[in-house]
Amino acid sequence: MLALVAACDSAVAGSPVAATIGPPSTSDSAAQSLVDLGEAGLLHYKGTMSTASGSPVEFDLSAASSGEIAGSLTLGGKPASVLVVERGTYLKAAADFWAALSGVTNAESKGTAVADRWVKVPGGLIGMELADVFTPQSLRQYLILNADDAGKPLADRKTSDLAGAKVFRLPAVKGAVYLADQAPHGVVKVELDTAGQSDTTTVKKLSTTVTDTTTDLPKFYQDTATAAGQLTAPVDVLNTVQESGHTFEGCGATSCSIVVQFTNGGKASVKVSVRGNWQGDSQPLGVCESQAGPIAPGQPGSATCTLSSPAWVQFYAKANTVPGNHPYSVEWSTVVLADPPDLTKLTAATKATPADAKAHQTDGAYFVYSIGQANKVWKYGVSDKRWTDEAKGQARVCLGVTGAVCRVDLLTAADTAGSAYGLLKQLVDTAKAAGGCPAGQWVGCAR
């Protein structure tokens, strides 16, 4: 028997030639900068915009990836403090702020009633939903860049001057994005024609500086939780009850009360607050506050507001020992209260400890990963469940910057932002102590 054996050789003649790896294109570098922006744990903004109705706004805000926002804004020339917790927006401002706000029933009188109190406001009332614009991932989604000279390296573009710093200005579909001229080219300013999720809350002419303040996230949570602790009885500025009368009761040596009667003319049960400012002999005697309810729709109710201050005790003693008239009075306000926000998550954030990279958890809400070579990390990142898709494009940028193939490694997953960014801070701090920030690090690595 004759056996025939055939052999196949797939070798190609010649010597391999290393391919030239060029720097990232403008598109790739810009995309990397926007990924970094969206992955920030905390961003600080300062700038201007207009509400959906066209009112001018100045703002100074910090926004966390977990959704909380704190700071201040000036609407129509009137300042207010701001808190956003669990998607609820709360403002505290002087009477003239509320008196000037269209959409509030009996705005002038209600302005006095809610002055310097935390008020829960729907986005449609103030013409903006802050969480839809300023949380890191929200802002990122509006930044769609044009393909203007997108193929050439970012470094080949001309720089612009911005407040004394050199930046690259990249045109966007709805405005422009300004990137730092030095790697890793973080976003330093954003201009947008519009931003928002609905017609009644879409802001216009947004212009803001952007600063990564992720390293301040623990303090931000602490400060925001402290401020949010005052939201035990926020005012519902849209709803009212109808007052039907009042009487003074029990005015004696130790205290005096005013009883305010009202009717809930709305379609839902409400809680009601009565607050009174007292005077005697034209001098302040103190403030009383009382709450009542829930009051069912169409039902009457009352609240008894009692003053028992030392000033009242002194006034009453004087009125009974010094001849003459000693008039006393109280100016009161009756407002409906909104339910307080659930602070469970925010309180937990103040107690979060850094995630443990050695745990190698693979399930959670936040994923901490690294990009780089085996012996050198180019960047640490924090993302959501889409982290693998995010990392692929970044690995290509890392290849173009370092000239070597970059690997992506999941370090661990965490359930809370505080734990994830706590670990990121540890990793970045360790890298800085060993020689400096990782070359591609923007989040948590101020330069």
C-alpha positions in Angstrom: 0.0 0.0 0.0 1.3 3.4 -0.9 0.7 6.2 1.5 1.0 9.8 0.3 1.6 12.4 2.9 1.1 16.1 2.2 2.4 18.9 4.4 1.1 22.5 4.4 3.3 25.5 5.3 1.5 28.8 6.1 4.6 30.8 6.7 5.1 34.1 4.8 8.5 34.9 3.5 10.2 38.1 4.8 10.7 39.9 8.1 8.0 41.5 10.2 7.9 45.3 10.3 6.6 47.2 13.3 3.6 49.4 12.5 3.9 53.1 13.4 1.5 54.1 16.1 0.4 57.7 15.8 -1.0 60.0 18.4 -4.8 59.9 19.1 -6.9 62.0 16.8 -8.8 65.0 18.0 -12.0 62.9 18.0 -10.4 60.3 20.2 -8.8 62.8 22.6 -12.1 64.7 22.9 -14.1 61.5 23.4 -11.6 60.6 26.2 -12.1 64.0 27.8 -15.9 63.6 27.8 -15.6 60.1 29.3 -13.5 61.6 32.1 -16.1 64.3 32.6 -18.9 61.8 33.0 -16.9 59.7 35.4 -16.2 62.5 37.8 -17.5 61.9 41.3 -18.0 65.6 41.9 -17.9 68.6 39.6 -18.0 72.3 40.5 -19.7 74.8 38.1 -19.8 78.6 38.0 -21.5 80.4 35.2 -24.7 81.7 33.7 -27.7 80.5 31.8 -31.4 81.3 31.1 -34.4 79.4 32.4 -36.9 77.8 30.0 -38.9 81.1 30.2 -35.8 83.2 29.5 -35.1 84.6 33.0 -31.3 85.1 33.6 -29.6 82.9 36.1 -26.2 83.0 37.7 -25.0 79.9 39.6 -22.3 78.4 41.7 -23.0 74.7 42.2 -21.4 71.4 43.0 -23.0 68.3 41.6 -22.2 64.7 42.6 -22.4 61.6 40.4 -24.9 60.2 42.8 -27.3 63.1 42.1 -26.9 65.5 45.0 -26.4 69.2 44.1 -25.6 72.1 46.5 -24.7 75.7 46.1 -26.4 78.9 45.2 -28.1 80.6 42.3 -29.4 84.1 41.4 -32.6 84.1 39.5 -33.8 87.4 38.0 -31.3 89.2 40.2 -32.6 87.5 43.5 -30.2 85.0 45.3 -31.2 81.6 46.7 -29.5 78.7 48.3 -29.9 75.3 46.5 -30.2 71.7 47.5 -31.1 68.8 45.3 -31.7 65.5 47.2 -33.4 62.4 45.8 -34.3 64.4 42.7 -36.2 66.9 44.8 -35.1 70.6 44.4 -35.2 72.8 47.5 -34.5 76.6 47.6 -34.1 79.0 50.5 -34.4 82.7 49.7 -35.6 86.0 51.0 -39.2 87.2 50.5 -38.4 89.3 47.3 -37.2 86.1 45.5 -40.6 84.4 46.0 -42.5 87.6 45.4 -40.9 88.0 42.0 -41.4 84.3 41.0 -44.2 83.9 38.5 -46.4 80.8 39.0 -46.7 81.2 42.7 -50.3 82.0 43.9 -50.4 85.2 46.0 -46.7 85.5 45.4 -46.3 88.8 47.2 -47.9 87.6 50.5 -46.5 84.1 50.2 -43.0 85.6 49.7 -43.1 86.8 53.3 -44.6 83.5 54.5 -41.8 81.4 53.1 -38.9 83.9 53.4 -35.7 82.1 54.6 -37.4 78.7 54.7 -36.6 75.7 52.6 -39.1 75.3 49.9 -39.6 72.3 47.6 -40.0 73.6 44.0 -40.9 71.6 40.9 -38.6 72.3 38.0 -41.4 73.7 35.9 -41.9 76.5 38.4 -38.4 77.8 38.1 -37.8 76.8 34.5 -35.0 74.3 35.2 -34.4 70.8 36.5 -30.9 71.1 37.9 -30.2 67.4 38.1 -31.0 67.0 34.4 -28.2 69.4 33.5 -25.4 69.4 36.1 -24.8 65.8 37.3 -21.6 64.6 35.5 -23.3 62.0 33.3 -26.2 64.4 32.5 -23.9 67.2 31.3 -21.8 64.7 29.2 -24.8 63.6 27.2 -25.4 67.1 25.7 -21.8 67.4 24.6 -21.9 66.1 21.0 -18.8 67.3 19.2 -18.7 68.3 15.5 -16.3 66.4 13.2 -14.3 69.6 12.5 -10.7 68.6 11.6 -11.4 65.6 13.9 -8.8 63.4 12.3 -5.7 65.3 13.1 -4.0 65.2 16.6 -5.4 67.6 19.2 -1.9 69.1 19.6 -1.9 70.2 16.0 -4.9 72.5 16.6 -4.6 76.2 17.5 -5.1 77.1 21.1 -7.3 79.8 22.5 -6.8 81.9 25.6 -9.3 81.4 28.5 -8.8 83.5 31.6 -5.1 83.4 31.1 -4.9 79.7 30.3 -4.3 78.0 27.0 -7.2 75.8 25.8 -8.5 73.9 22.8 -11.9 75.1 21.8 -13.9 72.4 20.0 -17.2 73.1 18.4 -20.2 71.1 19.5 -23.5 70.5 17.9 -25.2 72.8 20.4 -22.2 75.0 21.5 -18.6 74.4 22.3 -16.3 72.5 24.7 -13.0 73.9 26.0 -10.2 71.4 26.8 -7.0 72.1 28.7 -4.0 72.2 26.3 -2.0 69.9 28.5 -2.7 66.1 28.8 -5.1 64.6 29.9 -7.0 67.6 28.4 -9.7 67.9 30.9 -12.9 69.9 30.2 -12.5 73.4 31.7 -15.5 75.1 30.2 -18.8 74.3 28.4 -21.1 76.4 26.3 -24.5 75.0 25.3 -27.4 76.6 23.5 -29.9 74.3 25.3 -29.8 71.5 27.9 -32.7 69.7 29.5 -35.2 66.9 29.3 -38.5 68.8 28.8 -39.7 72.0 27.3 -40.6 73.5 30.7 -37.2 72.8 32.2 -34.7 73.1 29.3 -32.2 75.9 30.1 -30.7 78.1 27.4 -27.4 79.9 26.8 -25.5 77.8 29.4 -22.0 79.0 29.9 -20.0 77.5 32.8 -16.5 76.7 34.0 -16.0 73.1 35.0 -13.7 71.9 37.8 -13.2 68.3 38.9 -13.5 68.3 42.7 -13.8 64.5 43.2 -11.3 64.6 46.0 -13.7 66.7 48.0 -16.6 64.2 47.7 -16.5 63.0 51.4 -16.7 66.6 52.6 -19.4 67.4 50.1 -21.5 64.5 51.4 -21.0 65.7 55.0 -21.9 69.3 54.3 -24.9 68.4 52.1 -26.2 66.0 54.7 -25.9 68.7 57.4 -27.9 71.1 55.2 -30.4 68.5 54.2 -31.1 67.9 57.9 -33.0 71.2 57.8 -35.5 69.7 55.3 -37.7 68.2 58.0 -40.6 70.4 57.0 -40.1 72.0 53.6 -42.8 74.3 52.3 -45.0 73.3 49.4 -45.1 76.7 47.6 -47.8 75.6 45.0 -50.6 74.6 47.5 -52.5 76.7 50.0 -55.3 76.4 52.5 -58.0 79.0 53.1 -57.9 80.7 56.5 -61.3 81.2 58.2 -60.4 83.0 61.4 -58.1 83.2 64.5 -58.3 83.7 68.2 -55.9 84.4 71.1 -55.9 81.9 73.9 -54.2 81.3 77.2 -52.3 84.6 77.3 -50.7 84.7 80.7 -47.5 85.0 82.7 -45.7 82.2 80.9 -47.1 82.1 77.4 -49.6 83.3 74.8 -51.2 81.4 71.9 -52.8 82.2 68.6 -55.2 79.6 67.2 -55.6 79.8 63.4 -58.5 78.1 61.7 -58.4 77.1 58.0 -59.9 74.7 55.4 -58.1 72.5 53.0 -59.7 73.3 49.6 -57.3 71.0 47.7 -57.7 67.5 46.4 -55.2 65.8 48.6 -54.5 65.7 52.4 -52.0 68.3 53.5 -49.9 69.2 56.5 -50.0 72.8 57.6 -47.5 75.1 59.3 -48.3 78.3 61.2 -45.4 80.5 62.1 -45.8 83.8 64.0 -43.6 86.8 64.8 -44.6 88.4 68.0 -44.2 92.0 69.2 -45.0 93.8 72.5 -44.6 97.5 73.1 -43.2 97.6 69.5 -40.3 95.3 70.5 -39.7 91.7 69.2 -40.9 89.0 71.6 -39.9 85.9 69.6 -41.3 83.4 67.1 -43.7 80.6 67.5 -44.3 77.7 65.1 -46.9 74.9 65.0 -47.9 72.1 62.6 -51.2 70.4 62.1 -52.5 67.6 59.9 -52.8 65.7 57.8 -56.0 67.6 56.9 -58.2 65.7 54.5 -59.5 67.4 51.3 -62.4 69.8 52.0 -62.0 69.5 55.8 -61.4 72.3 58.3 -58.4 72.3 60.6 -56.6 74.5 63.1 -53.1 75.1 64.5 -52.2 76.5 67.9 -49.0 78.6 67.8 -47.7 79.3 71.3 -45.0 81.8 72.4 -43.3 81.1 75.7 -40.1 83.0 75.3 -38.3 84.9 78.1 -39.1 88.1 76.3 -42.8 87.3 76.6 -42.5 86.6 80.3 -40.7 89.9 80.8 -43.3 91.8 78.7 -46.2 90.3 80.6 -44.7 91.1 84.0 -44.1 94.7 82.8 -47.6 95.0 81.5 -49.0 94.1 84.9 -46.7 96.4 86.9 -46.1 99.5 84.8 -49.2 101.7 84.2 -50.3 102.4 80.7 -51.2 100.6 77.5 -49.0 97.7 76.5 -50.1 96.4 73.1 -48.9 93.1 71.7 -49.4 91.6 68.3 -48.4 88.7 66.1 -47.9 88.5 62.3 -48.4 84.9 61.2 -48.2 82.9 58.0 -50.0 79.7 57.1 -48.4 77.4 54.6 -48.7 73.9 53.3 -45.8 71.5 53.9 -44.2 69.0 51.5 -43.0 65.6 52.6 -39.3 65.7 53.7 -36.9 63.9 51.5 -35.6 60.4 52.3 -32.0 61.0 53.5 -31.2 57.3 53.9 -28.8 57.2 51.0 -27.2 60.5 51.7 -26.6 59.6 55.3 -25.1 56.3 54.3 -22.8 58.2 51.9 -21.3 60.2 54.8 -20.3 56.9 56.4 -19.0 55.2 53.3 -15.5 53.6 53.5 -13.3 53.0 50.4 -14.0 49.8 48.5 -11.4 47.1 48.9 -9.6 46.3 45.6 -8.5 43.0 47.0 -12.1 41.9 47.3 -12.4 41.8 43.5 -16.2 42.2 43.6 -17.8 41.9 40.2 -21.3 43.1 41.0 -22.4 46.5 42.1 -23.6 49.9 41.0 -20.1 51.4 40.5 -17.1 49.7 38.9 -13.5 50.7 39.6 -11.1 49.8 36.8 -7.6 50.5 35.5 -6.1 51.0 32.1 -2.4 50.7 31.2 0.4 48.2 30.9 1.2 45.4 33.3 3.7 47.5 35.2 2.3 51.0 34.8 -1.3 52.3 35.1 -2.3 55.1 32.6 -5.6 55.8 34.3 -8.0 54.7 37.0 -11.8 55.0 36.3 -15.2 54.7 38.0 -18.2 53.9 35.8 -21.5 52.1 35.9 -22.4 48.7 34.4 -21.3 50.0 30.9 -17.7 50.2 32.1 -16.4 47.6 29.6 -17.8 49.6 26.7 -16.4 52.8 28.1 -13.0 51.2 28.6 -12.5 49.9 25.1 -12.3 53.3 23.4 -10.1 54.6 26.2 -7.7 51.7 25.7 -7.2 52.8 22.1 -6.4 56.3 23.3 -3.9 54.9 25.8 -2.3 52.9 22.9 -1.9 56.1 20.9 -0.4 58.1 23.9 1.9 55.4 25.3 2.8 53.5 22.1 2.1 50.2 23.8 -0.9 47.9 24.0 -3.0 48.9 27.0 -5.0 46.4 29.0 -8.2 47.0 31.0 -8.6 45.4 34.5 -11.6 45.5 36.7 -10.3 46.2 40.2 -13.6 45.8 42.1 -17.3 46.8 42.2 -19.0 48.8 44.9 -22.6 49.6 45.8 -22.1 53.3 46.5 -20.4 56.2 44.9 -18.6 57.1 48.2 -17.0 53.7 48.4 -16.0 53.6 44.7 -14.5 57.1 44.7 -12.9 56.5 48.1 -10.9 53.6 46.5 -10.1 55.8 43.4 -8.6 58.4 45.7 -6.5 55.9 47.5 -5.2 54.6 44.2 -4.4 58.0 42.8 -2.8 59.2 46.0 -0.5 56.1 46.0 0.5 56.9 42.4 1.1 60.5 43.2 3.3 59.6 46.1 5.3 57.2 43.9 6.0 59.8 41.2 2.9 61.7 40.1 -0.6 61.3 38.7 -1.1 58.6 36.1 -0.6 60.2 32.8 -4.2 59.8 31.7 -5.8 60.7 35.0 -8.2 63.7 35.2 -10.7 62.6 37.8 -9.3 63.0 41.3 -6.0 64.4 40.1 -5.8 68.2 40.0 -2.9 69.6 38.1 
